[in-house]
Amino acid sequence: MGQGTSDRDPVRIGRIVGAHGLDGGLKVHPASDHVDQWAMRLHRVWLNGEARTVRGSRAARGQPVILLSGVTDRTAAERLVGTDVFVAADELTALPPDEYYWHDLIGMPVFDVEGERVGVATAVVRAARDVLEVEGSGGRALVPLALAWVDVNPAAGRVTLRRVPEWVPHAD
C-alpha cells in the first residue's frame, strides 16, 4: 500500500464518462491498467461520498460498464457523467509482488539511479502517455511512467528514475 493510503481509504478507480443502454448502465473510464482486477468483482462503490451497491457489470467495447443501485434508467445515468468512482483500498484484488496500483505510488520517495533523493511521488496523471508527478525542493516535474524512465519497487516502497531529465529538481 502506498505510504499515504490505509486499507479503508477510498481509492479512485475511474470516472463515469457516459450512459450505456436504457437500464442505467454507467461507462467508466478506468484510473489504472488493472481494470480486469476490479471491474467484474465490484460489490460496492462510492459516488460523491455515498455508498452504492453494484447490481452488475459488463464490458462494452473493452470499457467497463457498471450497474448501480438507484440508477435504473438512462436519465439517471446521464446525471452522473463526470462523477469519480471510488472503492475502499482493501476491496481491491491483491496483485503479484512486482505489480502495483497507481495509488500505491503516492507518497513513495523518488530517487535517481545514484541513490540521491529527488522528491516524492504525488500523483499519477492518466494521459496518452501516463506520467508520474514528482514534487521536490525545486518544484514539480512530470516523468513518463514507462520502464525506460522509472523503476517501481513496491516491496521497497520507492521509485527510481532510470533517466532523470535535467528539469527534474533534486531534493535538498
C-alpha positions, 0 to 999 in steps of 0.5 A: 500500500502506498505510504499515504493510503490505509486499507479503508481509504477510498481509492479512485478507480475511474470516472463515469464518462457516459450512459450505456443502454436504457437500464442505467448502465454507467461507462467508466473510464478506468484510473489504472491498467488493472481494470480486469482486477476490479471491474467484474468483482465490484460489490460496492462503490462510492459516488460523491461520498455515498455508498452504492451497491453494484447490481452488475457489470459488463464490458462494452467495447473493452470499457467497463460498464457498471450497474448501480443501485438507484440508477435504473434508467438512462436519465439517471445515468446521464446525471452522473457523467463526470462523477469519480468512482471510488472503492475502499483500498482493501476491496481491491484484488491483491496483485503479484509482488512486482505489480502495483496500483497507481495509488500505491505510488503516492507518497513513495520517495523518488530517487535517481539511479545514484541513490540521491533523493529527488522528491516524492511521488504525488500523483499519477496523471492518466494521459496518452502517455501516463506520467508520474508527478514528482514534487521536490525542493525545486518544484514539480516535474512530470516523468513518463511512467514507462520502464525506460524512465522509472523503476517501481519497487513496491516491496521497497516502497520507492521509485527510481528514475532510470533517466532523470531529465535535467528539469527534474529538481533534486531534493535538498 
